[in-house]
Amino acid sequence: MYFASDNSGPVHPQVLAALTEANDGYAMAYGADALMEEVRQRIRDIFEAPDAAVYLVATGTAANSLALATLMQPWQTVFCSPVAHIHEDECNAPEFFTGGSKLTLVPGSDKMSPKALQAAIAKEENRGVHGPQRGPVSITQVTERGSVYSLAELRALSSVARERGLPVHLDGARFANAQAALNCSAAEMTWKSGVDAVSFGGTKNGLMGVEAVIFFDPGKAWEFELRRKRGAHLFSKHRYLSAQMAAYLRDDLWLTSARAANANCARLAAGLRAAGADFLHSPDANMIFAAFPRAAHRRLRDAGAMYHIWDGGVIEGDDPDEMIAARLVCDWSISGDQIDRFLALIRG
């Protein structure tokens, strides 16, 4: 019963098999391997972007930080949600890799609204040389609270950015989960909605550790290559990144795994609703924020269930009926039996 994070799940067997196959013999280093050419072509086909520049790095933090650095200057600011991963969970890596730029938090919830974004942008670049200049808009899809932007919402945010001539970055650590939830194409969720660059995640969805960075403007390619090398994120034995991503993209494994994770989440969410849990956010993909009684938390803890207590909740206490919030994340590998056992413990 492991619902702590989709980062904690196993590597998909097809990915492990691909790594074993890639380990045979020799291959050119630094991304010149044949598997990388396969990855590049598959991503271009999936995104309907034949000229896209495609690169691999090992972590989501590297993908986000290097992509944003390529889209901006050090004196600019990135507009993002107050709970965006680049703000809360990357130890100022975006500021570091951009050479000291800042983040401007758009007031609101996990989802930015066009009105709030427009107001945040308007407040910047009004003090001349003394203030930060306007830079990229970074959208997280799926958000850090488990919500998914609709295509209309993505287009509305991109439209606000376009009015100011600002590029749009999509943090897609759970890109596949969002696409599966929307039942749309990768192109519809990115460049057709006004997105310029994407961090296309894989680690949370069955890979050992690799993320793709995609620029729909190939004019950004050389600068990204330089930044990746200078930032120590260009792998010598790159084929082991390529092998993972190639396996991920073959036969739509990325979507199959995401659909399984989303289905697991839907099953868990339905059971929680039936048990009387209160939901803090809409569980649109594979992540749930819900509150249920302290007594249920204690039963789960005693049975060894793993998940995160949320929002400062405390399991110890006198009132067994007090509602304590939790974050629950499903990956592709969780079994129906694990979900059913978890729900049975909640029901008591």
Secondary structure, DSSP 8 states (H G I E B T S, - for coil): -B-S-GGGS---HHHHHHHHHHTSS---STT-SHHHHHHHHHHHHHTT-TT-EEEEES-HHHHHHHHHHHH--TTEEEEE-TT-HHHHSSTTHHHHHTTS-EEEE-SSSSS--HHHHHHHHHHSS-SGGGS-EEEEEEEESS-TTS----HHHHHHHHHHHHHTT--EEEEETTHHHHHHHHT--TTTTTGGGT--EEEE--GGGT-SS-EEEEESSGGGHHHHHHHHHHTT---SSTHHHHHHHHHHHGGGHHHHHHHHHHHHHHHHHHHHHHTT-EESS---SSEEEEEEEHHHHHHHHHTT-B-EE-TT--S-SS-TT-EEEEEEE--TT--HHHHHHHHHHHH-
